[in-house]
Amino acid sequence: LALDGSIIGHVGDGNFHTNIMVTPEQYDQASAFAEDIVKRALALGGTATGEHGIGLVKRKFMEEEHGPALDWMRQLKQLFDPANILNPGKIL
């Protein structure tokens, strides 16, 4: 089963965005493809995210990408946003 889509962005600095058009039947395949892209980027020393920050879908890769630094990020978030009013419900 093929997926139709495009890649856009500023690829010269290694930052690109996929836009995969799917039917409901293709959703699982497209999700697996997107996860494979992130895993490959991390394996090559890249990141799961670009200039827009981490999204809800990719937050599961934060631990793999940042390791122990993730705890420091959470502590900084708590320091500057103790009431959790900025991006409530997000990982950081």
Secondary structure, DSSP 8 states (H G I E B T S, - for coil): ---EEEEEEEGGGTEEEEEEE--GGGHHHHHHHHHHHHHHHHHTT--S--TT---TTTGGGHHHHHTTHHHHHHHHHHHH-TT--SSTTS--
